Structure formats: C-alpha cells, structure tokens
Amino acid sequence: MTVKSVKTVFDIQQVLKGFGTIIYTGNRLADLELMEEELRELFQTKLIDVKVFQQALLLLKSEQEKEKRKNN
C-alpha cells in the first residue's frame, strides 16, 4: 500500500483500514493510543515507510495531548 502523506486522523484510519485494522473503542484517547501501537507494528515490519510513520506519529501525539487537556 502506498500512501504519500498523512494529514488527519482519518488518513491514519484509512492507512490502518488498508491493512485490515479498524479501531473504535468509543474512547478517543484509547483509539489514538491503539492506532499508535498498530502504526509502530506496521513500521517495524516495514509495511509502511518512514515518512508516513513519522507524520502519523506526530499527528497522533498531538491529538493525544489535545484529548488529555480536554479531559483534565
């Protein structure tokens, strides 16, 4: 699967969906953390390239921080 860039959480969901992974727990923070774990596995097994991985990771970390601030 070739992905050029990841700009939104939806883009990350589409990347994961391309590998048969759909994440929805009903808890946004938990979803973001699970997406991060899945992306790390895909990267470690060389199924996604470093650019996509880095973009997705930065986006997920940013979204996780927003969610944590919102919940506090």
N, C-alpha and C positions, 0 to 999 in steps of 0.2 A: 504494500500500500504506500503510495507516495503522497505526502502532504507537504505543501510548500510553506505554510505558516499557520500559526495558531494565535488567534487574537481574542477569542472569547471562551467562556466555559463551554458553550455549545459546541465550539470547534473541537475542544478536548473530548467531549462526549461523542462526537462523530468519529474521531480517531479511535476511541475505545470500541465504539459500536462496530467499526470495520474489522475489529479482531474478535467480535462476538461477546463483548463485555458491555453490559448495561448496568449502571449503578443508580439505584434510587432507594434510599432507606427512609425518606421522609424527614431526615435531619440534614440540613445543608452542610454543616461543618463536617459531619461524618462522611457525607458524599464526597466532599472535596478531599478529605484525607484518604479515602479509598481510591479515588481517581489518581492521587499521587502515588500510592503504592502500585497500582496497576501500570502506570507510566514507567515507574522505575523498573518493573519486571520486563516490560517491553523493551526498554532501552538496554538493560543488561543482557537480554537475549538477542540484541541487535535487530529487532524488528522495526524500530523507529530510529531516525537519525538524530545526531546530537543537537542540531538546530531546533527541531521540533520538541525534543525533550527539554531543552533549556527554556524555550519560550513558554511551554506548557507549565513547567515547574515554577517559573517566575509568576505567571498568572495565578496559579493555584495558591502559592504562598501569599500573594496579595489578597486574593479573595478570602483565604482563611483568616488573615488578620482583620479584614473588614467584618467578617462574621463574628469573630471573637470580641471586637469592640462593640458591635451591635448587641451582643448578648450580655455584656457587662454593664 
